[in-house]
Amino acid sequence: QVQLVESGGGLVQAGGSLRLSCAASGSIFSRNGMYWYRQAPGTRREFVALISIYGSTNYVDSVKGRFTISRDNAKNTGYLQMDMLKPEDTAAYYCHMAGYWGQGTQVTVSS
């Protein structure tokens, strides 16, 4: 059974930073790309960022230059560093890997 557990969400003022973590159980981590998605109330879940097993990255345009995705295969953990946060970044953030989803962590950015 694979589990993905996110942490690191919280309440932050606009312009602040947060770092989300996604810890994976099982042996899937090093063999799969990792994705971050987010979902605000009343909206569809949207892609935010991905990192491949080779370390290549991609981002949705709205977070480019502000968010950084990374991974530590030795720790089976992925990260999403979020800087210069904006109120429109407020959402539940989910990590996704190999068909599995975490439970989400809430990020709230106040203006």
SETORKE-862733 format. One record per atom (N, C-alpha, C): residue number from 1; chain; atom name; x negated, y, z negated. Coordinates in pm, 1 decimal, padded with zeros to 6 digits. Layout:
<pt pos="NUM" unit="A" site="CA" px="X" py="Y" pz="Z"/>
...
This chain:
<pt pos="1" unit="A" site="N" px="-00084.9" py="-00118.5" pz="00000.0"/>
<pt pos="1" unit="A" site="CA" px="00000.0" py="00000.0" pz="00000.0"/>
<pt pos="1" unit="A" site="C" px="-00089.0" py="00124.3" pz="00000.0"/>
<pt pos="2" unit="A" site="N" px="-00062.6" py="00212.8" pz="00094.0"/>
<pt pos="2" unit="A" site="CA" px="-00140.1" py="00335.8" pz="00105.2"/>
<pt pos="2" unit="A" site="C" px="-00064.6" py="00447.9" pz="00035.7"/>
<pt pos="3" unit="A" site="N" px="-00135.0" py="00526.3" pz="-00038.3"/>
<pt pos="3" unit="A" site="CA" px="-00076.4" py="00645.1" pz="-00099.6"/>
<pt pos="3" unit="A" site="C" px="-00160.2" py="00767.2" pz="-00066.8"/>
<pt pos="4" unit="A" site="N" px="-00091.7" py="00875.3" pz="-00037.5"/>
<pt pos="4" unit="A" site="CA" px="-00155.3" py="01005.3" pz="-00018.5"/>
<pt pos="4" unit="A" site="C" px="-00100.8" py="01097.3" pz="-00126.8"/>
<pt pos="5" unit="A" site="N" px="-00188.8" py="01159.0" pz="-00202.4"/>
<pt pos="5" unit="A" site="CA" px="-00146.7" py="01244.0" pz="-00312.9"/>
<pt pos="5" unit="A" site="C" px="-00207.7" py="01382.1" pz="-00295.6"/>
<pt pos="6" unit="A" site="N" px="-00120.2" py="01480.9" pz="-00274.8"/>
<pt pos="6" unit="A" site="CA" px="-00165.5" py="01619.2" pz="-00260.7"/>
<pt pos="6" unit="A" site="C" px="-00170.6" py="01686.6" pz="-00397.9"/>
<pt pos="7" unit="A" site="N" px="-00256.8" py="01784.0" pz="-00407.7"/>
<pt pos="7" unit="A" site="CA" px="-00264.5" py="01867.9" pz="-00526.8"/>
<pt pos="7" unit="A" site="C" px="-00322.7" py="02002.2" pz="-00487.8"/>
<pt pos="8" unit="A" site="N" px="-00313.2" py="02097.7" pz="-00579.9"/>
<pt pos="8" unit="A" site="CA" px="-00376.6" py="02227.2" pz="-00558.6"/>
<pt pos="8" unit="A" site="C" px="-00283.0" py="02340.3" pz="-00522.2"/>
<pt pos="9" unit="A" site="N" px="-00155.8" py="02310.5" pz="-00506.1"/>
<pt pos="9" unit="A" site="CA" px="-00061.0" py="02416.7" pz="-00475.9"/>
<pt pos="9" unit="A" site="C" px="-00037.6" py="02505.8" pz="-00596.2"/>
<pt pos="10" unit="A" site="N" px="00035.5" py="02614.3" pz="-00573.3"/>
<pt pos="10" unit="A" site="CA" px="00064.9" py="02706.0" pz="-00682.5"/>
<pt pos="10" unit="A" site="C" px="00115.8" py="02838.1" pz="-00631.8"/>
<pt pos="11" unit="A" site="N" px="00120.7" py="02934.0" pz="-00723.0"/>
<pt pos="11" unit="A" site="CA" px="00166.1" py="03069.5" pz="-00693.2"/>
<pt pos="11" unit="A" site="C" px="00044.7" py="03161.3" pz="-00684.8"/>
<pt pos="12" unit="A" site="N" px="00036.2" py="03237.0" pz="-00577.1"/>
<pt pos="12" unit="A" site="CA" px="-00077.3" py="03326.1" pz="-00557.1"/>
<pt pos="12" unit="A" site="C" px="-00028.4" py="03454.4" pz="-00491.5"/>
<pt pos="13" unit="A" site="N" px="-00096.7" py="03563.5" pz="-00517.8"/>
<pt pos="13" unit="A" site="CA" px="-00061.5" py="03689.6" pz="-00452.7"/>
<pt pos="13" unit="A" site="C" px="-00113.9" py="03692.1" pz="-00309.4"/>
<pt pos="14" unit="A" site="N" px="-00049.1" py="03771.2" pz="-00227.4"/>
<pt pos="14" unit="A" site="CA" px="-00095.5" py="03787.4" pz="-00089.6"/>
<pt pos="14" unit="A" site="C" px="-00241.7" py="03831.5" pz="-00089.5"/>
<pt pos="15" unit="A" site="N" px="-00318.5" py="03771.8" pz="00001.1"/>
<pt pos="15" unit="A" site="CA" px="-00460.8" py="03798.2" pz="00007.6"/>
<pt pos="15" unit="A" site="C" px="-00545.0" py="03702.2" pz="-00073.7"/>
<pt pos="16" unit="A" site="N" px="-00480.2" py="03621.7" pz="-00156.6"/>
<pt pos="16" unit="A" site="CA" px="-00551.3" py="03527.0" pz="-00240.3"/>
<pt pos="16" unit="A" site="C" px="-00584.0" py="03397.5" pz="-00168.6"/>
<pt pos="17" unit="A" site="N" px="-00637.3" py="03303.9" pz="-00245.3"/>
<pt pos="17" unit="A" site="CA" px="-00682.4" py="03176.6" pz="-00189.8"/>
<pt pos="17" unit="A" site="C" px="-00633.1" py="03059.2" pz="-00273.6"/>
<pt pos="18" unit="A" site="N" px="-00618.7" py="02947.1" pz="-00207.6"/>
<pt pos="18" unit="A" site="CA" px="-00591.3" py="02819.5" pz="-00273.0"/>
<pt pos="18" unit="A" site="C" px="-00664.3" py="02711.1" pz="-00195.6"/>
<pt pos="19" unit="A" site="N" px="-00698.8" py="02602.8" pz="-00264.5"/>
<pt pos="19" unit="A" site="CA" px="-00754.3" py="02486.3" pz="-00196.9"/>
<pt pos="19" unit="A" site="C" px="-00667.6" py="02365.6" pz="-00228.0"/>
<pt pos="20" unit="A" site="N" px="-00610.6" py="02309.0" pz="-00125.0"/>
<pt pos="20" unit="A" site="CA" px="-00531.4" py="02188.6" pz="-00138.9"/>
<pt pos="20" unit="A" site="C" px="-00619.7" py="02066.3" pz="-00120.7"/>
<pt pos="21" unit="A" site="N" px="-00586.9" py="01960.7" pz="-00193.8"/>
<pt pos="21" unit="A" site="CA" px="-00656.8" py="01833.6" pz="-00180.5"/>
<pt pos="21" unit="A" site="C" px="-00557.5" py="01724.1" pz="-00145.3"/>
<pt pos="22" unit="A" site="N" px="-00606.0" py="01624.4" pz="-00073.3"/>
<pt pos="22" unit="A" site="CA" px="-00524.3" py="01507.4" pz="-00039.5"/>
<pt pos="22" unit="A" site="C" px="-00609.6" py="01383.5" pz="-00065.0"/>
<pt pos="23" unit="A" site="N" px="-00576.7" py="01311.4" pz="-00169.7"/>
<pt pos="23" unit="A" site="CA" px="-00650.6" py="01190.9" pz="-00206.2"/>
<pt pos="23" unit="A" site="C" px="-00578.5" py="01069.5" pz="-00150.4"/>
<pt pos="24" unit="A" site="N" px="-00653.9" py="00984.0" pz="-00082.3"/>
<pt pos="24" unit="A" site="CA" px="-00596.3" py="00865.8" pz="-00018.8"/>
<pt pos="24" unit="A" site="C" px="-00642.2" py="00738.9" pz="-00088.7"/>
<pt pos="25" unit="A" site="N" px="-00549.4" py="00652.4" pz="-00116.8"/>
<pt pos="25" unit="A" site="CA" px="-00583.3" py="00520.1" pz="-00168.5"/>
<pt pos="25" unit="A" site="C" px="-00597.7" py="00424.1" pz="-00051.4"/>
<pt pos="26" unit="A" site="N" px="-00650.8" py="00308.1" pz="-00078.6"/>
<pt pos="26" unit="A" site="CA" px="-00667.8" py="00212.7" pz="00029.4"/>
<pt pos="26" unit="A" site="C" px="-00790.7" py="00242.6" pz="00112.1"/>
<pt pos="27" unit="A" site="N" px="-00804.8" py="00172.7" pz="00223.4"/>
<pt pos="27" unit="A" site="CA" px="-00926.7" py="00181.8" pz="00303.3"/>
<pt pos="27" unit="A" site="C" px="-00905.2" py="00254.6" pz="00435.5"/>
<pt pos="28" unit="A" site="N" px="-00800.5" py="00337.0" pz="00443.6"/>
<pt pos="28" unit="A" site="CA" px="-00767.6" py="00397.5" pz="00573.0"/>
<pt pos="28" unit="A" site="C" px="-00842.7" py="00527.3" pz="00600.0"/>
<pt pos="29" unit="A" site="N" px="-00895.4" py="00587.8" pz="00493.7"/>
<pt pos="29" unit="A" site="CA" px="-00933.6" py="00728.5" pz="00507.7"/>
<pt pos="29" unit="A" site="C" px="-01039.7" py="00749.9" pz="00614.0"/>
<pt pos="30" unit="A" site="N" px="-01150.0" py="00678.8" pz="00605.5"/>
<pt pos="30" unit="A" site="CA" px="-01261.6" py="00706.4" pz="00696.1"/>
<pt pos="30" unit="A" site="C" px="-01231.6" py="00665.4" pz="00839.9"/>
<pt pos="31" unit="A" site="N" px="-01125.9" py="00589.0" pz="00861.9"/>
<pt pos="31" unit="A" site="CA" px="-01096.5" py="00538.1" pz="00995.6"/>
<pt pos="31" unit="A" site="C" px="-00984.7" py="00614.5" pz="01065.7"/>
<pt pos="32" unit="A" site="N" px="-00937.3" py="00721.8" pz="01005.1"/>
<pt pos="32" unit="A" site="CA" px="-00824.7" py="00793.8" pz="01062.4"/>
<pt pos="32" unit="A" site="C" px="-00841.9" py="00945.1" pz="01052.6"/>
<pt pos="33" unit="A" site="N" px="-00783.2" py="01014.2" pz="01150.1"/>
<pt pos="33" unit="A" site="CA" px="-00775.6" py="01157.6" pz="01138.6"/>
<pt pos="33" unit="A" site="C" px="-00677.9" py="01196.4" pz="01029.2"/>
<pt pos="34" unit="A" site="N" px="-00694.7" py="01316.5" pz="00977.4"/>
<pt pos="34" unit="A" site="CA" px="-00608.6" py="01367.6" pz="00871.8"/>
<pt pos="34" unit="A" site="C" px="-00541.2" py="01496.0" pz="00918.0"/>
<pt pos="35" unit="A" site="N" px="-00414.8" py="01508.2" pz="00885.6"/>
<pt pos="35" unit="A" site="CA" px="-00334.7" py="01623.0" pz="00925.2"/>
<pt pos="35" unit="A" site="C" px="-00275.2" py="01690.6" pz="00801.6"/>
<pt pos="36" unit="A" site="N" px="-00258.7" py="01821.1" pz="00812.4"/>
<pt pos="36" unit="A" site="CA" px="-00178.4" py="01897.4" pz="00717.7"/>
<pt pos="36" unit="A" site="C" px="-00059.8" py="01956.5" pz="00793.1"/>
<pt pos="37" unit="A" site="N" px="00057.1" py="01943.8" pz="00731.8"/>
<pt pos="37" unit="A" site="CA" px="00179.7" py="02004.0" pz="00781.1"/>
<pt pos="37" unit="A" site="C" px="00238.8" py="02089.7" pz="00669.8"/>
<pt pos="38" unit="A" site="N" px="00332.7" py="02174.8" pz="00704.4"/>
<pt pos="38" unit="A" site="CA" px="00404.3" py="02253.0" pz="00603.8"/>
<pt pos="38" unit="A" site="C" px="00549.7" py="02267.9" pz="00644.8"/>
<pt pos="39" unit="A" site="N" px="00631.4" py="02289.8" pz="00544.5"/>
<pt pos="39" unit="A" site="CA" px="00775.0" py="02305.9" pz="00568.7"/>
<pt pos="39" unit="A" site="C" px="00830.9" py="02407.4" pz="00471.2"/>
<pt pos="40" unit="A" site="N" px="00883.3" py="02516.5" pz="00525.7"/>
<pt pos="40" unit="A" site="CA" px="00951.6" py="02617.0" pz="00446.5"/>
<pt pos="40" unit="A" site="C" px="01100.6" py="02582.3" pz="00443.5"/>
<pt pos="41" unit="A" site="N" px="01172.4" py="02629.5" pz="00343.0"/>
<pt pos="41" unit="A" site="CA" px="01315.8" py="02598.3" pz="00333.2"/>
<pt pos="41" unit="A" site="C" px="01390.1" py="02639.1" pz="00460.1"/>
<pt pos="42" unit="A" site="N" px="01474.6" py="02548.3" pz="00510.3"/>
<pt pos="42" unit="A" site="CA" px="01555.0" py="02578.2" pz="00627.6"/>
<pt pos="42" unit="A" site="C" px="01481.7" py="02571.7" pz="00759.1"/>
<pt pos="43" unit="A" site="N" px="01356.4" py="02525.2" pz="00756.7"/>
<pt pos="43" unit="A" site="CA" px="01279.3" py="02518.8" pz="00880.9"/>
<pt pos="43" unit="A" site="C" px="01230.7" py="02376.1" pz="00903.8"/>
<pt pos="44" unit="A" site="N" px="01181.4" py="02351.7" pz="01025.2"/>
<pt pos="44" unit="A" site="CA" px="01123.5" py="02221.2" pz="01055.9"/>
<pt pos="44" unit="A" site="C" px="00982.3" py="02212.6" pz="00999.3"/>
<pt pos="45" unit="A" site="N" px="00940.4" py="02092.6" pz="00971.4"/>
<pt pos="45" unit="A" site="CA" px="00802.2" py="02070.0" pz="00930.0"/>
<pt pos="45" unit="A" site="C" px="00712.2" py="02102.9" pz="01049.2"/>
<pt pos="46" unit="A" site="N" px="00610.0" py="02182.8" pz="01024.0"/>
<pt pos="46" unit="A" site="CA" px="00522.8" py="02224.8" pz="01132.9"/>
<pt pos="46" unit="A" site="C" px="00378.6" py="02184.1" pz="01107.3"/>
<pt pos="47" unit="A" site="N" px="00310.0" py="02155.8" pz="01215.4"/>
<pt pos="47" unit="A" site="CA" px="00168.3" py="02123.0" pz="01212.2"/>
<pt pos="47" unit="A" site="C" px="00088.2" py="02244.8" pz="01166.1"/>
<pt pos="48" unit="A" site="N" px="-00010.9" py="02220.9" pz="01081.9"/>
<pt pos="48" unit="A" site="CA" px="-00098.2" py="02328.4" pz="01035.6"/>
<pt pos="48" unit="A" site="C" px="-00241.5" py="02305.4" pz="01083.2"/>
<pt pos="49" unit="A" site="N" px="-00295.5" py="02185.4" pz="01057.6"/>
<pt pos="49" unit="A" site="CA" px="-00436.1" py="02160.9" pz="01089.9"/>
<pt pos="49" unit="A" site="C" px="-00461.7" py="02012.0" pz="01097.8"/>
<pt pos="50" unit="A" site="N" px="-00568.1" py="01977.0" pz="01170.2"/>
<pt pos="50" unit="A" site="CA" px="-00610.7" py="01837.8" pz="01172.4"/>
<pt pos="50" unit="A" site="C" px="-00762.4" py="01830.9" pz="01175.8"/>
<pt pos="51" unit="A" site="N" px="-00814.6" py="01720.3" pz="01125.0"/>
<pt pos="51" unit="A" site="CA" px="-00956.6" py="01691.4" pz="01134.7"/>
<pt pos="51" unit="A" site="C" px="-00971.4" py="01546.0" pz="01177.4"/>
<pt pos="52" unit="A" site="N" px="-01049.9" py="01523.9" pz="01279.5"/>
<pt pos="52" unit="A" site="CA" px="-01069.0" py="01389.0" pz="01331.6"/>
<pt pos="52" unit="A" site="C" px="-01171.3" py="01313.0" pz="01247.2"/>
<pt pos="53" unit="A" site="N" px="-01188.5" py="01185.5" pz="01280.2"/>
<pt pos="53" unit="A" site="CA" px="-01287.8" py="01106.4" pz="01207.4"/>
<pt pos="53" unit="A" site="C" px="-01429.1" py="01156.1" pz="01238.3"/>
<pt pos="54" unit="A" site="N" px="-01442.9" py="01230.5" pz="01347.7"/>
<pt pos="54" unit="A" site="CA" px="-01573.7" py="01284.8" pz="01384.5"/>
<pt pos="54" unit="A" site="C" px="-01597.2" py="01424.2" pz="01329.6"/>
<pt pos="55" unit="A" site="N" px="-01493.8" py="01479.2" pz="01266.2"/>
<pt pos="55" unit="A" site="CA" px="-01507.8" py="01611.3" pz="01207.0"/>
<pt pos="55" unit="A" site="C" px="-01460.8" py="01725.7" pz="01294.9"/>
<pt pos="56" unit="A" site="N" px="-01411.4" py="01696.3" pz="01413.1"/>
<pt pos="56" unit="A" site="CA" px="-01358.4" py="01804.9" pz="01495.4"/>
<pt pos="56" unit="A" site="C" px="-01224.9" py="01849.8" pz="01437.7"/>
<pt pos="57" unit="A" site="N" px="-01195.8" py="01977.6" pz="01454.0"/>
<pt pos="57" unit="A" site="CA" px="-01079.0" py="02037.4" pz="01389.1"/>
<pt pos="57" unit="A" site="C" px="-00991.5" py="02111.8" pz="01488.6"/>
<pt pos="58" unit="A" site="N" px="-00866.3" py="02130.4" pz="01450.3"/>
<pt pos="58" unit="A" site="CA" px="-00773.6" py="02209.9" pz="01528.3"/>
<pt pos="58" unit="A" site="C" px="-00673.3" py="02272.3" pz="01432.3"/>
<pt pos="59" unit="A" site="N" px="-00623.7" py="02391.1" pz="01467.7"/>
<pt pos="59" unit="A" site="CA" px="-00534.8" py="02466.4" pz="01380.0"/>
<pt pos="59" unit="A" site="C" px="-00420.0" py="02526.7" pz="01459.6"/>
<pt pos="60" unit="A" site="N" px="-00309.3" py="02545.2" pz="01393.5"/>
<pt pos="60" unit="A" site="CA" px="-00203.1" py="02625.8" pz="01451.5"/>
<pt pos="60" unit="A" site="C" px="-00252.3" py="02770.0" pz="01456.7"/>
<pt pos="61" unit="A" site="N" px="-00210.1" py="02843.2" pz="01557.9"/>
<pt pos="61" unit="A" site="CA" px="-00263.9" py="02978.2" pz="01579.5"/>
<pt pos="61" unit="A" site="C" px="-00246.1" py="03068.3" pz="01457.6"/>
<pt pos="62" unit="A" site="N" px="-00136.5" py="03052.5" pz="01385.5"/>
<pt pos="62" unit="A" site="CA" px="-00105.7" py="03144.4" pz="01276.2"/>
<pt pos="62" unit="A" site="C" px="-00201.6" py="03133.4" pz="01158.6"/>
<pt pos="63" unit="A" site="N" px="-00281.1" py="03027.2" pz="01151.7"/>
<pt pos="63" unit="A" site="CA" px="-00373.9" py="03012.7" pz="01038.5"/>
<pt pos="63" unit="A" site="C" px="-00520.0" py="03017.3" pz="01081.7"/>
<pt pos="64" unit="A" site="N" px="-00545.6" py="03026.4" pz="01209.7"/>
<pt pos="64" unit="A" site="CA" px="-00684.0" py="03029.6" pz="01257.7"/>
<pt pos="64" unit="A" site="C" px="-00758.3" py="03147.7" pz="01196.7"/>
<pt pos="65" unit="A" site="N" px="-00879.0" py="03120.4" pz="01149.3"/>
<pt pos="65" unit="A" site="CA" px="-00960.1" py="03223.0" pz="01086.5"/>
<pt pos="65" unit="A" site="C" px="-00930.8" py="03242.1" pz="00938.5"/>
<pt pos="66" unit="A" site="N" px="-00824.9" py="03178.2" pz="00888.4"/>
<pt pos="66" unit="A" site="CA" px="-00789.8" py="03191.1" pz="00745.8"/>
<pt pos="66" unit="A" site="C" px="-00795.1" py="03057.3" pz="00672.2"/>
<pt pos="67" unit="A" site="N" px="-00761.0" py="02949.9" pz="00739.9"/>
<pt pos="67" unit="A" site="CA" px="-00758.5" py="02817.1" pz="00678.4"/>
<pt pos="67" unit="A" site="C" px="-00874.2" py="02733.7" pz="00732.3"/>
<pt pos="68" unit="A" site="N" px="-00926.8" py="02644.8" pz="00647.8"/>
<pt pos="68" unit="A" site="CA" px="-01033.2" py="02554.0" pz="00688.5"/>
<pt pos="68" unit="A" site="C" px="-01002.1" py="02414.2" pz="00637.9"/>
<pt pos="69" unit="A" site="N" px="-00997.1" py="02320.2" pz="00728.9"/>
<pt pos="69" unit="A" site="CA" px="-00973.3" py="02180.7" pz="00691.8"/>
<pt pos="69" unit="A" site="C" px="-01106.6" py="02109.0" pz="00684.7"/>
<pt pos="70" unit="A" site="N" px="-01120.1" py="02018.9" pz="00588.3"/>
<pt pos="70" unit="A" site="CA" px="-01243.1" py="01942.7" pz="00574.4"/>
<pt pos="70" unit="A" site="C" px="-01210.5" py="01806.1" pz="00514.5"/>
<pt pos="71" unit="A" site="N" px="-01309.9" py="01719.4" pz="00511.4"/>
<pt pos="71" unit="A" site="CA" px="-01289.8" py="01585.9" pz="00455.7"/>
<pt pos="71" unit="A" site="C" px="-01418.3" py="01537.8" pz="00391.6"/>
<pt pos="72" unit="A" site="N" px="-01402.1" py="01453.6" pz="00289.8"/>
<pt pos="72" unit="A" site="CA" px="-01514.3" py="01389.4" pz="00223.1"/>
<pt pos="72" unit="A" site="C" px="-01484.6" py="01240.3" pz="00222.4"/>
<pt pos="73" unit="A" site="N" px="-01542.9" py="01169.2" pz="00317.6"/>
<pt pos="73" unit="A" site="CA" px="-01511.1" py="01026.7" pz="00330.7"/>
<pt pos="73" unit="A" site="C" px="-01557.8" py="00946.3" pz="00209.1"/>
<pt pos="74" unit="A" site="N" px="-01662.3" py="00990.2" pz="00143.4"/>
<pt pos="74" unit="A" site="CA" px="-01711.4" py="00918.7" pz="00025.5"/>
<pt pos="74" unit="A" site="C" px="-01610.2" py="00923.9" pz="-00088.8"/>
<pt pos="75" unit="A" site="N" px="-01530.3" py="01030.5" pz="-00091.0"/>
<pt pos="75" unit="A" site="CA" px="-01430.5" py="01047.0" pz="-00196.8"/>
<pt pos="75" unit="A" site="C" px="-01289.1" py="01013.7" pz="-00150.0"/>
<pt pos="76" unit="A" site="N" px="-01275.3" py="00972.4" pz="-00023.4"/>
<pt pos="76" unit="A" site="CA" px="-01141.6" py="00945.4" pz="00032.7"/>
<pt pos="76" unit="A" site="C" px="-01048.1" py="01063.7" pz="00013.1"/>
<pt pos="77" unit="A" site="N" px="-01099.9" py="01182.7" pz="00032.6"/>
<pt pos="77" unit="A" site="CA" px="-01023.3" py="01303.8" pz="00004.4"/>
<pt pos="77" unit="A" site="C" px="-01040.6" py="01405.1" pz="00115.7"/>
<pt pos="78" unit="A" site="N" px="-00930.3" py="01467.5" pz="00151.5"/>
<pt pos="78" unit="A" site="CA" px="-00932.9" py="01576.9" pz="00246.6"/>
<pt pos="78" unit="A" site="C" px="-00891.6" py="01705.0" pz="00178.4"/>
<pt pos="79" unit="A" site="N" px="-00925.5" py="01815.8" pz="00242.6"/>
<pt pos="79" unit="A" site="CA" px="-00901.9" py="01946.8" pz="00180.6"/>
<pt pos="79" unit="A" site="C" px="-00845.6" py="02044.0" pz="00283.4"/>
<pt pos="80" unit="A" site="N" px="-00774.1" py="02141.7" pz="00232.2"/>
<pt pos="80" unit="A" site="CA" px="-00731.6" py="02254.8" pz="00313.3"/>
<pt pos="80" unit="A" site="C" px="-00760.5" py="02380.9" pz="00231.6"/>
<pt pos="81" unit="A" site="N" px="-00865.7" py="02451.6" pz="00270.1"/>
<pt pos="81" unit="A" site="CA" px="-00899.2" py="02577.6" pz="00206.4"/>
<pt pos="81" unit="A" site="C" px="-00817.1" py="02686.2" pz="00273.2"/>
<pt pos="82" unit="A" site="N" px="-00740.7" py="02757.8" pz="00194.6"/>
<pt pos="82" unit="A" site="CA" px="-00651.0" py="02860.4" pz="00247.7"/>
<pt pos="82" unit="A" site="C" px="-00691.8" py="02995.4" pz="00190.1"/>
<pt pos="83" unit="A" site="N" px="-00738.6" py="03083.4" pz="00274.9"/>
<pt pos="83" unit="A" site="CA" px="-00780.8" py="03218.1" pz="00235.6"/>
<pt pos="83" unit="A" site="C" px="-00691.0" py="03321.2" pz="00301.1"/>
<pt pos="84" unit="A" site="N" px="-00697.1" py="03442.5" pz="00247.7"/>
<pt pos="84" unit="A" site="CA" px="-00617.4" py="03553.5" pz="00302.6"/>
<pt pos="84" unit="A" site="C" px="-00471.2" py="03511.4" pz="00319.0"/>
<pt pos="85" unit="A" site="N" px="-00417.8" py="03451.7" pz="00216.3"/>
<pt pos="85" unit="A" site="CA" px="-00282.2" py="03399.7" pz="00223.2"/>
<pt pos="85" unit="A" site="C" px="-00180.6" py="03512.3" pz="00241.8"/>
<pt pos="86" unit="A" site="N" px="-00074.8" py="03477.0" pz="00314.5"/>
<pt pos="86" unit="A" site="CA" px="00032.8" py="03571.5" pz="00344.1"/>
<pt pos="86" unit="A" site="C" px="00165.0" py="03514.6" pz="00291.0"/>
<pt pos="87" unit="A" site="N" px="00262.5" py="03600.4" pz="00265.1"/>
<pt pos="87" unit="A" site="CA" px="00392.6" py="03548.1" pz="00219.0"/>
<pt pos="87" unit="A" site="C" px="00452.2" py="03445.1" pz="00314.9"/>
<pt pos="88" unit="A" site="N" px="00425.7" py="03460.1" pz="00443.3"/>
<pt pos="88" unit="A" site="CA" px="00481.7" py="03365.0" pz="00539.5"/>
<pt pos="88" unit="A" site="C" px="00413.8" py="03228.3" pz="00535.5"/>
<pt pos="89" unit="A" site="N" px="00307.7" py="03214.9" pz="00456.0"/>
<pt pos="89" unit="A" site="CA" px="00246.4" py="03083.5" pz="00434.6"/>
<pt pos="89" unit="A" site="C" px="00319.8" py="03003.1" pz="00327.6"/>
<pt pos="90" unit="A" site="N" px="00415.7" py="03064.9" pz="00261.3"/>
<pt pos="90" unit="A" site="CA" px="00492.5" py="02995.8" pz="00157.9"/>
<pt pos="90" unit="A" site="C" px="00565.1" py="02875.9" pz="00216.4"/>
<pt pos="91" unit="A" site="N" px="00539.6" py="02758.6" pz="00158.6"/>
<pt pos="91" unit="A" site="CA" px="00598.0" py="02633.8" pz="00209.0"/>
<pt pos="91" unit="A" site="C" px="00552.7" py="02519.3" pz="00119.8"/>
<pt pos="92" unit="A" site="N" px="00614.0" py="02404.1" pz="00139.8"/>
<pt pos="92" unit="A" site="CA" px="00560.2" py="02279.9" pz="00085.5"/>
<pt pos="92" unit="A" site="C" px="00460.3" py="02226.1" pz="00186.7"/>
<pt pos="93" unit="A" site="N" px="00342.6" py="02190.8" pz="00139.9"/>
<pt pos="93" unit="A" site="CA" px="00235.8" py="02142.5" pz="00227.3"/>
<pt pos="93" unit="A" site="C" px="00218.6" py="01991.5" pz="00207.7"/>
<pt pos="94" unit="A" site="N" px="00208.9" py="01921.4" pz="00320.3"/>
<pt pos="94" unit="A" site="CA" px="00202.0" py="01775.5" pz="00320.8"/>
<pt pos="94" unit="A" site="C" px="00078.5" py="01728.4" pz="00396.6"/>
<pt pos="95" unit="A" site="N" px="00011.8" py="01627.8" pz="00343.8"/>
<pt pos="95" unit="A" site="CA" px="-00091.6" py="01563.9" pz="00424.4"/>
<pt pos="95" unit="A" site="C" px="-00033.3" py="01438.7" pz="00488.7"/>
<pt pos="96" unit="A" site="N" px="-00093.0" py="01401.3" pz="00600.8"/>
<pt pos="96" unit="A" site="CA" px="-00039.9" py="01295.7" pz="00686.4"/>
<pt pos="96" unit="A" site="C" px="-00157.2" py="01220.1" pz="00747.0"/>
<pt pos="97" unit="A" site="N" px="-00151.2" py="01088.2" pz="00736.6"/>
<pt pos="97" unit="A" site="CA" px="-00259.8" py="01006.3" pz="00789.0"/>
<pt pos="97" unit="A" site="C" px="-00206.1" py="00867.8" pz="00820.1"/>
<pt pos="98" unit="A" site="N" px="-00235.0" py="00819.9" pz="00939.4"/>
<pt pos="98" unit="A" site="CA" px="-00203.9" py="00682.6" pz="00978.2"/>
<pt pos="98" unit="A" site="C" px="-00058.6" py="00645.4" pz="00954.9"/>
<pt pos="99" unit="A" site="N" px="00030.8" py="00740.2" pz="00977.2"/>
<pt pos="99" unit="A" site="CA" px="00173.0" py="00713.3" pz="00960.6"/>
<pt pos="99" unit="A" site="C" px="00226.1" py="00732.9" pz="00820.3"/>
<pt pos="100" unit="A" site="N" px="00139.4" py="00768.3" pz="00728.7"/>
<pt pos="100" unit="A" site="CA" px="00180.3" py="00789.6" pz="00589.8"/>
<pt pos="100" unit="A" site="C" px="00185.7" py="00939.3" pz="00558.6"/>
<pt pos="101" unit="A" site="N" px="00274.8" py="00972.7" pz="00464.1"/>
<pt pos="101" unit="A" site="CA" px="00290.7" py="01110.6" pz="00417.7"/>
<pt pos="101" unit="A" site="C" px="00273.3" py="01116.4" pz="00267.0"/>
<pt pos="102" unit="A" site="N" px="00216.5" py="01226.9" pz="00221.7"/>
<pt pos="102" unit="A" site="CA" px="00215.3" py="01252.5" pz="00079.6"/>
<pt pos="102" unit="A" site="C" px="00347.3" py="01310.7" pz="00034.6"/>
<pt pos="103" unit="A" site="N" px="00356.0" py="01339.8" pz="-00095.0"/>
<pt pos="103" unit="A" site="CA" px="00481.7" py="01389.9" pz="-00152.0"/>
<pt pos="103" unit="A" site="C" px="00494.3" py="01540.9" pz="-00137.4"/>
<pt pos="104" unit="A" site="N" px="00385.8" py="01607.0" pz="-00102.7"/>
<pt pos="104" unit="A" site="CA" px="00388.5" py="01751.2" pz="-00082.9"/>
<pt pos="104" unit="A" site="C" px="00345.7" py="01827.9" pz="-00206.6"/>
<pt pos="105" unit="A" site="N" px="00292.5" py="01945.6" pz="-00182.3"/>
<pt pos="105" unit="A" site="CA" px="00256.7" py="02037.7" pz="-00290.2"/>
<pt pos="105" unit="A" site="C" px="00303.3" py="02176.8" pz="-00248.8"/>
<pt pos="106" unit="A" site="N" px="00365.2" py="02248.3" pz="-00342.1"/>
<pt pos="106" unit="A" site="CA" px="00427.7" py="02377.1" pz="-00309.6"/>
<pt pos="106" unit="A" site="C" px="00325.8" py="02489.5" pz="-00316.6"/>
<pt pos="107" unit="A" site="N" px="00325.5" py="02571.8" pz="-00213.5"/>
<pt pos="107" unit="A" site="CA" px="00245.6" py="02693.6" pz="-00209.6"/>
<pt pos="107" unit="A" site="C" px="00341.1" py="02811.6" pz="-00198.5"/>
<pt pos="108" unit="A" site="N" px="00329.6" py="02905.0" pz="-00291.9"/>
<pt pos="108" unit="A" site="CA" px="00413.4" py="03024.2" pz="-00290.4"/>
<pt pos="108" unit="A" site="C" px="00323.1" py="03146.3" pz="-00293.6"/>
<pt pos="109" unit="A" site="N" px="00340.0" py="03233.1" pz="-00195.1"/>
<pt pos="109" unit="A" site="CA" px="00258.1" py="03353.6" pz="-00184.3"/>
<pt pos="109" unit="A" site="C" px="00348.3" py="03474.1" pz="-00204.9"/>
<pt pos="110" unit="A" site="N" px="00319.5" py="03550.6" pz="-00307.2"/>
<pt pos="110" unit="A" site="CA" px="00400.4" py="03668.1" pz="-00337.6"/>
<pt pos="110" unit="A" site="C" px="00341.8" py="03791.7" pz="-00269.2"/>
<pt pos="111" unit="A" site="N" px="00430.7" py="03883.0" pz="-00234.7"/>
<pt pos="111" unit="A" site="CA" px="00385.3" py="04005.4" pz="-00165.5"/>
<pt pos="111" unit="A" site="C" px="00352.1" py="04115.5" pz="-00264.6"/>
